[in-house]
Amino acid sequence: MVAALSAGAVGYVSYAELIALPQITTTIQNDSNFADKPSRGVRTTGIRLEQLAKALGALPQSDLIDALGTDRYRSHYPADYIAAHHPIFALKINGERPAQWAAETHAYDPGPYFIRHANFIPRDKFLTYLEQPQIPDNIMRLNFSTVAATYGPITPRGDFPPNSPVAQGFLIAKQNCLRCHFLNDVGGTKSGRDWPLLATWAREQPQFFERYVHDPQSVEPHAHMEGNPTYDDATLHALTAYFRTFTEEKPHK
């Protein structure tokens, strides 16, 4: 959904073209991806994502951007998230390109491109869940789409009130699960495990499913997925209730 590109087409933008766009510089602190720099933080230079979308010619009806990483991790930025948090598409760290900075500091290289926030304040707070910052590294592609096309396929199957466990589980799945798990061509493929498999676990092995979400290594020692130790039972039950709507068994409201 970019001007001058047909549906499904790919366009290429060089680093020189990106660095010529209006830049902002801010110090990023308390970022889990820069855990080796906890006190001083790092000075990041880049472009606000909303400005980048305009510069690249995103169509007005495109109200969601997703960033795909080299590891197939996928972060999603609907228009309301962008307006609230103003994510920054980063091009430099402490005045240097990421690879150069990493080589000099012997730290992890988040490049060629990555996204950060100057100040992330969670909006969604319910049960023990807080809105998660979308801060991917190693970005190789931006996709311009719509909220309907991205979230439509994973919308709960049934009619559920906004404060129901299923609706709460849906919000968690959109912000968290969709980054690594997928349904057809929606979502990330880093994990290799799709929505139907998660739904089957939620229906047939709910205790296993919830333990896996809470502490993956407790049920699969070699799991790469990060756990969610702050999720209490009610939060885990909400996620289970949501995924069960994707099975033939009638879900619980």
N, C-alpha and C positions, 0 to 999 in steps of 0.2 A: 504494500500500500504506500508506494513512493512515486511521486510524479516522475514521468518519463520512463517508468519501469512497468512492464506488463505483470499481471498476477503470477506470482511464483518465480519471477526473474530475480537475478542477483546483481547488485551493483557493487563496485569496489571504490574505496576511498583510501587515499594514501595518508601516511603519517604527516607528510608535509602539508597536505590540505587540512587535516584536522588541527594541527598546531597553529595554522593561520587564522583559525576562528577565535572569537573572543574568549579569553581564558579567565578563570578565577583561581586564586591560591588560598588554601586554608590548611590549618594544622589538624590532623586526624589523631585523636587520642582514644584510648580504651577500645581499640579495634582488635577483635580476636585474630584477624589476619596479620596484625603487626604486634603479636604478643611479645616479641623480643625487644620492643621499643615502648614499654608501658608508661614511662614517666614523661619523656620528652615528646613522644608522638612523632609523626612524620609530616613534613610539609608536602602537600599534594596539590598539583596544578592540573586543571582540566576544564571541561565544558559542562555546564548544566545540561542534563539530559533533555529537558524541554527545548533548550536552545539548539542542541544538536539535531533534534527531530526536525525543527524548522529549517535548519541549514541544509539538511539532507533531502528536504522536499517531502516530508511525510504528509499524506493526504489528511484533510480535516477530519474525516470520519474514522481515522485510525486513533483509537483511544487506549491502546495498550502496546507497549514495547517489551520484547523479551530479549535477554542477552544470553547467547549460547557460548559455553566455554569449550576449550579443547578436550575436556574430559566428559563432555555431553551434559554437564550440569547446566541448568537453565533457570534464570531468575526472571521474574515477571514484574512489570511496572505498569499497572493500570493508571489512568489519568489522575484518579484521586490520590494515589500513592505519590505520584510525581509532584502534584500540587502541594501535598503536605510536607514532603521530605526533601524535595529538590536534590535528587541524587546527582553525583558528579561523575562524568565519564573521564577517568583520570589518564593523563598522558605523561606526567613526570612525577618523580619523588625527589624532594630536596633539590629541585632544579635539574635533575638528570633523568634520562630515560630509564625505565625500570630495570632493564638488563644491566646497564652500567652501574646503577645504584646497588643492585644486588651483588655484582662482582666486587665492588669496593667494600661492602659491609659484610660479605659472606652470609647474607640473609636470603630468604626465599624470594624468588622473582615472581611477582604477581602479574607481569605483563604477558603479551604486549600491551593489553589494555585491561583496566579493571574499574569497578564502580565503588564509590564510597559516599558517605554523608558527612557534612560538616557538623551536624548535631541531630542525631536521631532520637525522637521522643515517641514511644509507642502510642498508637491511638486505640487499638483494640485491646481491651483488658476484660477477661471473663474467666471464671474458674481460676486455674493457675496458669492460664495462657496469656502471653504478651505478644503483640505484633512483632514479627521478626524482621530485622533489617535485611534487605536484599543487597549483599556486598560480594558479588562474585569476582574471582580472579580469572586470568588467562582467557579473556573474551576474544572470540574470533569472528563473531557475527552478531548483528542486531537485526531482529525481525520486527516488522511493523504490522500489527494486526488489530483485532477488536476484542473487547471484553466478551462479547457474545460468542465469538468463534473460539476463544481460548477457554472460557469457563463454562460455556454451554454444555459441552460433552460430559463434564464432571459435576454438573448440578445434580443434587439429590433427586432420586426418582420417587416422587411423592410430594404431598403438600404438607409442609412443616412450618410451624410458627417461628419467627425470628429468634426467640429465646429457647427453642427446643434443643436437645442434645444433637440432633441431626444437623440443624442449621449451624450450631457452634462447631461441630466436627467439620462441616464443609469449609468454614472460614479457615480452620487450621490446615486443612488439606490444600486449599488454594495457596496459602502463604508458605507452607512448609513442604508437604509431601510432593507437590507438583514439580519441585525443583529437580528431583532425581527419579521420580516415577512417572509413568505415562499411560495415556489411554489413546490408542491409535497414534495420530500424529501430534497430539497435544501433550506437552510436558517434557521433562528431561529424561534421558535414557541412561544416565550414569549407573544406576543400580541394576538395570536389566530386568527389573520386576515391575510388571504392569498393574493397572488398576484391577482387572479381574482377579489376579492372584491375591492382591491385598484384600479384596472383597471376600474371597474364599477363606482366607485366614480369619478374617473378622467373623465370618459366620460359623465355620467349623472348628476353629481353634482360637477362640477369643482371648483366652489367658495367654497363649503363646504370642498372639498378635500384640497384646498390650505390653507384655514383657519386652518384646522386640523393640517397640517404639520407645519404651522407657529406658532400657539398657540393652542394646543389641548384643553386646559381647557376653551377656549373661546366658544367652541361649545359642549364640553362634560366636565362638571365641575369635574367629578370623573376620568378623563383620567389619566393613569399612564405615558403615553408617554411624554418624554421631548420635548419641542418645539424647533423651529429653528428660533429665532427672528431676526437673521442676514440675512435671506433669503429675497431678494427683489422680486418684482413681476416677473421679468424676470427669476430668479432662480426657483421660484415656477411654472411658466409656463413651464419651461423646464422639470421639474419632471412630470407635468401633461401630457405633450406631449409624454413623454416616456411611461407612464403607458397606455395611450390610444392605443398604438400599440398592446396591448394584448386584445383588444376588436374587435368585428366584424366590427365596423365602421372604414372606411379608415382613418388612422392617418394623421396628418398635419406634413409636413417636416419643 
